[in-house]
Amino acid sequence: MFETVGKSLDPADWTAFRVQAHKMLDDMLDYTENVSSRDVWQPMPADVKEHLSSPLTEKTLAEAHAEFMRDILPYAVGNAHPRFMGWVHGGGTPVGMIAEMLAAGLNANLGGRNQAPIEIERQVMRWVRDLFGFPETASGVFVTGTSMANLIGCLCARFKKAPIFEGGLGEFALTAYTSTAAHISVAQSLDISGIGINALRKIPVNANYEIDVFALEQAIIADKQAGKTPFLVVATVGTVDVGAMDDLQKIAAVCQRENVWFHIDGALGALAMLAPQLAPRLAGIELADSIAFDFHKWGQVPYDAGFVLVRDGDIHQKTFASPAAYLQRQERGLSANSPWACDFGLDLSRGFRALKTWFTLSVYGNEKLGRVVAHTCELAQYLKCQIEATSELELLAPVALNIVCFRYRCDDANRVNTELVITLQESGIAAPSSTTLNGNVAIRAAIVNHRTTKNDMDILLAAVLKFGNALTLNNNL
C-alpha cells in the first residue's frame, strides 16, 4: 500500500516518493525520446483488456506504475509517433509534458478569482488576439477542444440575435449555415443550444471542398424571404476530410452585408497563421466574430487545449455571466480580479490548460512553431507528388494543407482500401485513417506531428504498396 501521514494523502516517506517519482518521469522521457523506434499502435491483447476491467484493489505507487508501463503505455493510440497520421492529433512535446506536471502540482482551479494562473490565461489570450488581428476588446477562454469552442461561438451568436429567449426561440426562427464538409460539432452546437439541427443549412462545396459562397448567399436570401432569421455562418479552415479552407474574405463580406455572426472553425487550420508562407491564405480571419481552434493540434500542446476567441468581449461575457451569491466579486482579496474565466464559458471548474500552452509558446516561440506547421504542409506536398508518380496509387482530393487522401488502385477498391488501412494500423508501421470521398474509400494521411520526416512518408507508401499488393493477390485467389 502507499503509506501516508495520518489522514493526509501525502507520502510518509518523501525521500522514497521522490525516487519513485523520478523513475516515473524518466520512463516517460525515455518513451518520448525513443518513440520513433516503437510500433505506432498495437491492438490490446484480450488478457490485458480483461485485467483492466478488474475490480479496484489498492497498490503501492511502484506497483501502479509497473501496471501502467505494462498494460497502458504500450496500447495508447500512438499520436506521439511520427507515423501516426490517422486523425489530426498533435505529437506533444517534452516541454508541454513537464508543464502539465507543474500545473498538476499547483492544482489551480481557473474558474476565476485573484491568482497568477488567471493572468497566464489572459496573457495567452492577448498573444492569440494579436496573432489573428483581433481588437483589444476581444476576449477568449480555454476549453477542452474546438467542439466546445464551436458551441460557445454559437451561443454568442444566438445571444446577439436573440438576447432574451426565456419563452423559447420559436418566435425568432433562427437559421445557421455551414458547408457539407464541416465538422459534426457544428450541428451538435445547434442542437445543444436549443435552436435545433433542422435550423442548420448545409451548403454544398466546390471541387476543392470549399463552401460554395454563391449558394450560401442564396440560402440566406431564401430564408429571409421565408420569414426566417439568419444568425450564424460557420466557415472552416481545414476541413475534417481533406483539410480544405473556405474563402474567408468572401464569407466575411456576406456576413457583414446580411448582419450574420461570422464564426470560424479553425480546429486544424487556424494556427497556419504562425507560418508566414501560409498566413496569407487565411486572409479574412481577422474579420471573424469568433474563432475556434486547438493548441493540441498544430500547436503541439499536450491534450487538451482548445480555445475560443471572440471579437466582442462584452457580448461574450453577457452570454455566460450568471450572478450567484457564492460567486460574488470584491475589489480586494481572492474574490477580486473580475471578470472571471467562468464568465466566458460553461465551466466553473477549470484546469490550468493555459500553463502548458504558455510554456510551449514561450519556449519554442511563434517562429519555430510556424516552421513546424509549414513543414507538415511541405511533407503533404511531397507525399502528393510521390502518389502521383506511382501508378498503383491515386490521389482522391486536392491537398490544401497537411491532409492527403489517396487510394490503392485495384478492383473492389473500396473493400481493399478499407482493409488496407486496418492492416497498416495493425502492422504498427503507420496509422492512417480512412474516409469516403464521392463514394470512394480513401486512405487519409493527416501530417501533424513535429517529429515526422520525408522518410516517414516513404515508409508509409512502401507499406501501402506492400499490403495493397498482398490484399489484391489474396482477393484474386
C-alpha positions in Angstrom: 0.0 0.0 0.0 1.0 3.6 -0.4 1.8 4.8 3.1 0.6 8.3 4.1 0.9 10.5 7.2 -2.2 10.3 9.4 -5.3 11.2 7.4 -3.3 13.1 4.8 -2.7 11.7 1.4 0.9 13.0 1.3 3.6 10.3 1.5 5.0 9.2 4.8 8.4 8.9 3.2 9.1 11.8 0.9 12.6 10.6 0.0 11.3 7.2 -1.3 8.5 9.0 -3.1 10.9 11.3 -4.9 12.9 8.3 -6.1 9.8 6.6 -7.5 8.6 9.9 -9.0 11.9 10.5 -10.7 11.7 7.0 -12.1 8.2 7.6 -13.5 9.4 10.9 -15.1 12.5 9.2 -16.6 10.3 6.4 -18.0 8.1 9.0 -19.9 11.2 10.9 -21.1 12.6 7.6 -22.4 9.3 6.8 -24.1 9.2 10.2 -25.8 12.9 10.1 -26.8 12.6 6.7 -28.4 9.0 6.8 -29.6 10.1 6.5 -33.3 11.5 3.0 -32.7 8.2 1.7 -31.3 5.2 0.5 -33.2 2.8 3.3 -33.9 -0.1 1.3 -32.4 -0.8 -2.2 -31.4 -4.1 -4.0 -30.5 -4.6 -4.6 -26.8 -4.4 -8.3 -26.0 -7.5 -9.9 -24.6 -5.8 -10.7 -21.3 -4.7 -7.1 -20.8 -8.2 -5.8 -21.6 -9.7 -8.3 -19.1 -7.2 -7.2 -16.5 -8.1 -3.6 -17.0 -11.7 -4.4 -16.2 -10.9 -6.0 -12.9 -12.3 -4.6 -9.6 -10.4 -1.9 -7.7 -7.5 -3.1 -5.5 -5.1 -0.9 -3.6 -1.5 -0.9 -4.8 1.8 0.7 -3.9 2.8 3.6 -6.2 5.5 1.4 -7.6 3.0 -1.4 -8.4 0.6 1.1 -10.1 3.5 2.5 -12.1 4.6 -1.0 -13.2 1.0 -1.8 -14.3 0.9 1.5 -16.3 4.1 0.6 -18.1 3.0 -3.0 -18.8 -0.7 -2.6 -19.6 -1.4 1.0 -20.5 1.6 2.7 -22.2 2.1 0.1 -24.9 -1.6 0.3 -26.0 -2.2 4.1 -26.3 -3.4 5.5 -29.6 0.1 6.4 -30.6 -0.1 10.0 -31.7 3.3 10.8 -30.3 4.7 8.6 -33.0 5.8 10.4 -36.3 3.9 7.9 -38.4 0.6 8.4 -36.6 -1.4 10.1 -39.4 -4.9 8.9 -38.8 -6.5 11.8 -37.2 -5.5 15.4 -36.6 -3.7 14.8 -33.3 -0.6 16.8 -32.3 2.5 15.0 -31.1 3.0 16.8 -27.8 6.5 17.9 -26.6 8.7 17.2 -23.5 8.2 20.8 -22.6 4.5 20.5 -22.6 4.7 17.3 -20.6 6.8 18.9 -17.8 4.5 22.0 -17.8 1.5 19.7 -17.3 3.2 18.2 -14.3 3.8 21.7 -12.9 0.1 22.6 -13.4 -1.0 19.3 -11.7 1.3 20.1 -8.8 -0.2 23.6 -8.4 -3.7 22.2 -8.8 -5.2 25.6 -9.6 -8.9 26.0 -10.4 -9.1 28.5 -13.2 -12.8 29.3 -12.9 -11.7 32.6 -11.6 -10.5 34.5 -8.5 -7.4 36.7 -7.9 -4.5 34.4 -8.9 -1.5 34.4 -11.2 -2.7 31.4 -13.3 -5.7 33.5 -14.5 -3.2 36.2 -15.7 -1.3 33.5 -17.6 -4.5 32.6 -19.4 -5.2 36.2 -20.2 -1.7 36.6 -21.5 -2.1 33.7 -23.9 -5.4 35.2 -24.9 -3.6 38.5 -25.8 -1.0 36.6 -27.8 -3.6 34.9 -29.9 -5.7 38.0 -30.2 -2.7 39.8 -31.7 -1.9 36.7 -33.9 -5.4 36.8 -35.5 -5.6 40.6 -35.7 -8.5 41.0 -33.2 -9.1 44.2 -31.3 -8.2 44.9 -27.7 -11.9 44.5 -26.8 -11.7 40.8 -27.7 -12.0 38.0 -25.2 -11.1 34.4 -25.1 -11.1 31.3 -22.9 -9.5 27.8 -22.9 -11.9 24.9 -23.4 -11.5 21.2 -24.0 -11.4 21.5 -27.8 -13.0 23.1 -30.8 -16.2 21.2 -30.4 -16.8 23.1 -27.2 -15.4 26.3 -28.7 -17.9 26.0 -31.6 -20.7 25.7 -29.1 -19.5 28.9 -27.4 -19.4 30.7 -30.7 -22.9 29.5 -31.5 -24.2 30.7 -28.1 -22.6 34.1 -28.5 -24.2 34.4 -32.0 -27.6 33.4 -30.5 -27.3 36.0 -27.7 -26.5 38.8 -30.2 -29.5 38.0 -32.3 -31.9 36.8 -29.5 -30.7 38.1 -26.2 -34.0 37.4 -24.4 -35.3 33.8 -25.0 -36.8 32.8 -21.7 -40.0 31.9 -23.6 -38.2 29.8 -26.2 -36.6 30.6 -29.5 -39.7 29.8 -31.7 -40.5 33.4 -32.4 -37.0 34.1 -33.8 -36.9 31.2 -36.3 -33.1 31.3 -36.3 -31.1 29.7 -39.1 -27.4 28.8 -39.4 -25.2 27.9 -42.3 -22.1 25.8 -42.8 -20.7 23.5 -45.6 -21.4 19.9 -46.1 -17.7 19.3 -45.3 -18.0 20.9 -41.8 -17.3 19.1 -38.6 -20.2 17.3 -36.8 -19.8 19.6 -33.8 -21.4 22.5 -35.7 -24.7 20.6 -36.0 -24.3 19.4 -32.4 -23.9 23.1 -31.3 -27.3 23.9 -32.9 -28.9 21.0 -31.1 -27.4 21.7 -27.7 -28.1 25.4 -27.9 -31.8 24.7 -28.3 -32.0 26.0 -31.8 -32.2 22.6 -33.4 -30.4 20.7 -36.1 -33.2 21.5 -38.6 -32.1 25.1 -38.4 -28.8 24.3 -39.9 -28.4 24.7 -43.7 -25.6 22.6 -45.1 -24.2 24.4 -48.1 -22.6 22.4 -51.0 -18.9 22.6 -51.6 -17.0 23.1 -54.9 -14.4 20.8 -56.4 -11.8 21.9 -53.8 -14.2 21.0 -51.0 -14.7 24.7 -50.1 -18.1 26.1 -49.3 -19.9 27.5 -52.4 -20.3 31.2 -51.4 -22.9 31.9 -54.0 -25.0 29.0 -52.7 -24.6 30.4 -49.2 -25.8 33.8 -50.3 -28.9 32.3 -52.0 -29.7 30.2 -48.9 -29.6 33.2 -46.7 -31.8 35.2 -49.1 -34.3 32.4 -49.3 -34.6 32.0 -45.6 -35.1 35.8 -45.1 -37.8 35.8 -47.7 -39.5 32.9 -45.8 -39.5 34.9 -42.6 -36.5 33.2 -41.0 -33.7 35.0 -39.1 -30.2 34.0 -40.3 -27.9 34.4 -37.3 -24.7 32.4 -37.9 -22.3 31.3 -40.6 -19.6 28.8 -39.7 -16.7 28.7 -42.1 -14.0 26.0 -41.9 -10.2 26.4 -42.1 -9.0 22.9 -42.5 -12.0 20.6 -43.2 -12.1 17.2 -41.5 -11.8 15.1 -44.5 -9.3 16.8 -46.8 -8.1 20.0 -45.0 -9.8 22.5 -47.3 -10.0 26.2 -46.4 -13.2 28.2 -47.1 -12.8 31.6 -48.7 -12.9 33.7 -45.5 -12.9 37.1 -47.2 -15.9 36.4 -49.3 -17.8 34.8 -46.4 -17.0 37.8 -44.2 -18.5 40.1 -46.8 -21.7 38.1 -46.9 -21.9 38.1 -43.1 -21.4 41.8 -42.9 -23.9 42.5 -45.6 -26.5 40.3 -44.0 -25.7 41.1 -40.4 -24.9 37.5 -39.5 -22.4 36.3 -36.9 -19.2 35.0 -38.7 -17.7 32.1 -36.8 -14.6 30.1 -38.0 -14.0 26.5 -37.1 -10.2 26.5 -37.3 -9.6 23.4 -35.2 -7.0 22.2 -37.7 -6.0 25.2 -39.8 -6.2 28.4 -37.8 -2.7 28.1 -36.5 -1.4 28.2 -40.0 -1.2 31.9 -39.1 2.1 31.0 -37.4 3.7 30.2 -40.8 4.4 33.3 -42.9 4.1 31.4 -46.1 0.6 30.1 -45.2 -0.9 33.1 -43.3 -1.9 35.0 -46.5 -4.2 32.1 -47.4 -6.2 32.9 -44.2 -6.9 36.5 -45.3 -10.3 37.4 -43.7 -9.8 35.5 -40.5 -9.3 38.9 -38.8 -12.9 39.8 -39.8 -14.5 36.9 -37.9 -16.7 37.4 -34.9 -15.3 34.3 -33.2 -12.6 31.7 -33.9 -12.4 28.2 -32.5 -9.1 26.3 -32.7 -6.9 23.8 -30.9 -3.4 24.3 -29.5 -3.2 20.5 -29.2 -3.1 20.0 -32.9 -0.5 22.1 -34.9 0.5 23.9 -31.6 1.8 20.6 -30.3 0.5 21.3 -26.8 -0.4 18.1 -24.9 -4.1 17.3 -24.8 -6.3 19.0 -24.2 -6.0 22.7 -25.0 -8.8 24.1 -27.1 -9.5 27.9 -27.4 -12.3 30.2 -28.5 -11.6 33.9 -29.3 -14.5 36.3 -29.5 -14.2 39.8 -31.1 -16.8 41.5 -28.9 -15.8 40.7 -25.3 -18.9 42.3 -24.0 -21.3 40.0 -25.9 -19.1 37.1 -24.9 -19.4 37.9 -21.2 -23.1 38.7 -21.3 -23.7 35.3 -23.0 -22.4 33.4 -20.0 -22.2 35.6 -16.9 -24.7 34.4 -14.3 -24.5 36.2 -10.9 -24.7 34.0 -7.8 -24.1 34.7 -4.1 -21.3 32.1 -3.9 -19.5 33.8 -6.8 -19.8 37.3 -5.5 -16.9 39.6 -6.6 -14.9 42.0 -4.4 -12.4 44.8 -5.1 -9.8 43.1 -2.9 -8.9 39.6 -1.7 -9.3 36.3 -3.5 -12.7 37.4 -4.9 -11.2 40.2 -6.9 -9.9 40.2 -10.4 -13.3 40.2 -12.2 -14.4 39.3 -14.8 -13.5 35.6 -14.2 -13.0 32.9 -16.8 -16.3 31.3 -15.8 -18.0 34.5 -17.1 -16.9 33.5 -20.7 -17.8 29.8 -20.8 -19.8 26.9 -19.4 -17.2 25.6 -16.9 -16.7 26.8 -13.3 -14.2 24.1 -12.5 -11.3 24.5 -15.0 -7.8 23.0 -15.2 -4.7 25.1 -15.8 -4.6 24.4 -19.6 -3.0 27.8 -20.1 0.3 26.8 -18.5 1.4 24.0 -20.9 0.3 26.4 -23.7 2.2 29.3 -22.2 5.3 27.1 -21.8 5.1 25.8 -25.4 4.7 29.3 -26.9 7.4 30.8 -24.6 10.0 28.1 -25.1 9.5 27.3 -28.8 8.2 30.7 -30.0 5.9 31.5 -32.9 8.7 31.3 -35.5 9.8 27.7 -34.6 6.2 26.5 -34.3 5.4 28.2 -37.6 8.2 26.2 -39.2 6.7 23.0 -37.9 3.3 24.0 -39.4 4.9 24.8 -42.8 7.0 21.6 -42.7 4.0 19.4 -42.3 2.4 21.0 -45.3 5.6 20.5 -47.3 5.5 16.8 -46.3 1.9 16.6 -47.6 3.0 18.0 -50.9 5.9 15.6 -51.0 3.5 12.7 -50.3 1.1 14.0 -53.0 3.9 14.1 -55.6 5.0 10.6 -54.7 1.5 9.3 -55.1 1.1 11.0 -58.4 4.3 9.4 -59.6 3.2 5.9 -58.5 0.9 4.1 -61.0 -0.6 1.8 -58.3 -1.9 4.8 -56.3 -4.4 7.5 -57.0 -4.9 10.9 -55.4 -8.6 11.5 -54.4 -8.6 15.1 -53.3 -6.7 18.4 -53.6 -4.0 18.9 -50.9 -4.7 22.3 -49.4 -2.8 22.0 -46.2 -1.5 18.8 -44.5 -4.0 16.1 -45.3 -3.6 13.8 -48.2 -6.4 11.5 -49.3 -5.5 8.7 -51.8 -6.1 5.0 -52.5 -4.6 1.9 -53.8 -5.8 1.2 -57.4 -7.5 -2.2 -57.8 -10.7 -4.0 -58.4 -13.2 -3.8 -55.5 -11.2 -0.7 -54.4 -13.5 0.3 -51.5 -13.2 -3.1 -49.8 -9.5 -3.4 -50.4 -8.6 0.1 -49.2 -10.8 -0.3 -46.1 -8.9 -3.5 -45.2 -5.6 -1.9 -46.2 -6.0 0.9 -43.6 -6.7 -1.6 -40.9 -3.8 -3.7 -41.9 -1.5 -0.7 -41.8 -2.7 0.2 -38.3 -2.3 -3.4 -37.0 1.2 -3.7 -38.5 2.5 -0.9 -36.3 4.3 0.6 -39.3 1.9 3.5 -39.8 -1.5 4.6 -38.7 -3.5 6.5 -41.3 -7.3 6.6 -41.2 -10.0 6.2 -43.8 -12.7 8.4 -45.1 -15.1 8.3 -48.1 -15.0 11.0 -50.9 -17.5 10.9 -53.7 -18.2 7.3 -52.9 -14.6 6.2 -52.9 -12.9 4.9 -49.7 -9.7 6.9 -49.2 -6.6 6.4 -47.2 -6.3 9.6 -45.2 -2.9 10.7 -44.0 -3.0 13.8 -41.7 0.5 15.0 -41.1 0.6 17.0 -37.8 3.4 15.7 -35.7 6.6 17.8 -35.5 8.7 14.5 -35.5 7.5 13.4 -38.9 10.0 13.4 -41.8 10.2 12.5 -45.5 11.5 9.1 -44.5 8.2 8.5 -42.7 6.3 9.4 -45.9 8.4 6.8 -47.8 7.9 4.2 -45.2 4.1 4.8 -45.3 4.0 4.4 -49.1 6.2 1.3 -49.1 3.8 -0.3 -46.6 0.8 0.8 -48.7 2.2 -0.8 -51.8 3.3 -4.0 -50.0 0.0 -4.6 -48.2 -2.1 -3.4 -51.1 -0.4 -5.9 -53.4 -0.9 -8.7 -50.9 -4.5 -7.9 -50.4 -5.3 -7.8 -54.2 -3.4 -11.1 -54.7 -5.4 -12.7 -52.0 -8.6 -11.2 -53.5 -7.8 -12.8 -56.8 -7.2 -16.3 -55.5 
